[in-house]
């Protein structure tokens, strides 16, 4: 049974005429991420940068296939596939990759994340807070629903971000905890290897 959260997201795609995505989602048995207390947990990473990635669905498929060779290309409508959302820079990723099966949302936004979230208000260091506020674009990969563990979900998200985050990506935000840290070449490399050095499922 599809849960209310995924239905609300899928309804936006269905309204945009993406009925194939809706049908594929309905065919999957998924479970929401949750904390030990039973409260819904937001499993996501947000990358802050000064470059906006204005890409289409074909580029997203290509990047995903570079991370998981042969899984997202050629283009398909079931199994592992990507559909463009109703808004520019919005994509839904359907993955049946072993150990990373689920539905994910990719967002690429040409605007400050501080306009979307108040996380920066909790940053004690004035210099760090100012640097974060200067980042004018953001990119995120969010779990919608999953058929695997949070640990494997984070690994999928981190590998994808390692591949698609812009070269000038500067900070990484955990929207569930409001935590922020620097995103450098070392973090990107370790994300790409699936080391999960920063996530804590």
Residue pairs with C-beta under 8 A, 6 or more apart in sequence:
2 10
2 25
2 26
2 30
2 145
3 30
3 32
3 145
5 32
5 40
5 144
5 145
6 25
6 30
6 32
6 103
6 144
6 145
9 92
9 105
9 144
10 21
10 22
10 25
12 85
12 86
13 21
13 22
13 83
13 85
13 86
13 92
14 21
14 22
15 86
16 85
16 86
18 83
18 84
18 85
18 86
18 92
20 77
20 83
21 83
21 92
21 94
24 77
24 78
24 81
24 94
25 94
25 103
27 78
28 94
28 103
28 145
28 147
29 147
30 102
30 103
30 145
30 146
30 147
31 145
31 146
31 147
32 40
32 145
32 146
33 40
33 41
33 42
33 43
33 143
33 145
33 146
33 150
33 153
34 40
34 41
35 41
41 150
41 176
42 142
42 143
42 175
42 176
43 142
43 143
43 146
43 150
43 153
43 154
43 157
43 176
43 201
44 140
44 141
44 142
44 143
44 157
44 174
44 175
44 176
45 140
45 141
45 154
45 157
45 158
45 161
45 172
45 173
45 174
45 199
46 113
46 138
46 139
46 140
46 172
46 173
46 174
46 175
47 138
47 139
47 140
47 161
47 165
47 166
47 169
47 171
47 172
47 173
47 183
48 113
48 132
48 135
48 137
48 138
48 169
48 170
48 171
48 172
48 173
48 183
49 135
49 137
49 138
49 139
49 165
49 166
49 168
49 169
49 170
50 134
50 135
50 136
50 137
50 168
50 170
51 137
51 166
51 167
51 168
52 89
52 108
52 109
52 110
52 136
52 137
53 89
53 108
53 137
53 139
53 164
53 166
54 88
54 89
54 108
54 110
55 108
56 84
57 82
57 83
57 84
57 91
58 75
60 82
60 91
60 93
60 106
60 164
61 72
61 73
61 75
61 81
61 82
62 72
62 73
63 160
63 163
63 164
64 71
64 72
64 80
64 82
64 93
64 160
64 163
65 71
65 72
65 73
66 163
67 159
67 160
67 163
68 80
68 97
68 100
71 80
71 95
71 97
72 80
72 81
72 82
75 81
79 94
79 96
80 94
80 95
80 96
80 97
81 94
82 91
82 92
82 93
82 94
83 91
83 92
83 94
84 90
84 91
85 91
85 92
85 105
89 107
89 108
89 109
89 110
90 105
90 106
90 107
90 108
91 105
91 106
91 107
92 103
92 104
92 105
92 106
92 144
93 103
93 104
93 105
93 106
93 141
93 160
94 103
95 101
95 102
95 103
95 104
95 156
97 156
99 148
99 152
99 155
99 156
100 148
100 152
100 153
100 155
100 156
101 146
101 147
101 148
102 143
102 144
102 145
102 146
102 147
102 148
102 153
102 156
103 143
103 144
103 145
103 146
104 141
104 142
104 143
104 144
104 156
104 157
104 160
105 140
105 141
105 142
105 144
106 139
106 140
106 141
106 160
106 164
107 138
107 139
107 140
107 142
108 137
108 139
109 116
109 137
109 138
109 139
110 136
110 137
111 136
111 137
111 138
112 133
112 135
112 136
112 137
112 138
113 119
113 135
113 138
113 173
114 120
114 132
114 133
116 138
117 173
117 175
117 178
119 173
119 175
119 178
119 180
120 129
120 132
120 133
120 180
122 178
123 129
123 132
123 180
128 180
131 170
131 171
132 171
132 180
135 170
135 171
137 166
139 161
139 164
139 165
139 166
139 169
140 175
141 157
141 160
141 161
142 157
143 153
143 157
146 152
146 153
149 201
150 201
151 196
151 199
151 201
153 201
154 196
154 199
154 201
155 194
155 196
155 199
158 191
158 194
158 196
158 198
158 199
159 191
159 192
159 194
161 191
162 188
162 189
162 191
162 192
163 192
165 183
165 188
169 183
169 188
170 182
170 183
171 180
171 181
171 182
171 183
172 180
172 181
172 182
172 183
172 187
172 198
173 179
173 180
174 180
174 198
181 187
181 198
187 197
187 198
190 197
191 197
